[in-house]
Amino acid sequence: MMGMFGFLHPDESRTFRGERWLRICLRTAHLVGTAGLGGAFLYQAPKEAWLPYLILTIASGSVSVVLEIW
């Protein structure tokens, strides 16, 4: 497939060694970040307590989306 969509829809499936474990680690990090944000919300923690969880959630979710698109 040629053109602009050739990158998004390759002829062969792309994969790499360790992809399954990377996805598992990203999913786990995303769940830890989400749980940390939920706990911080429920206990009305200060910003310094929940900011690392927010960064972890956004970063792991973004990498997961990019990996899925790739």
Long-range contacts (C-beta under 8 A, 24 or more apart in sequence): 8-69, 14-70, 19-67, 22-67, 23-64, 23-67, 26-60, 26-63, 26-64, 26-67, 27-60, 27-64, 29-56, 29-59, 29-60, 30-56, 30-57, 30-60, 30-61, 30-64, 32-56, 33-57, 33-58, 33-60
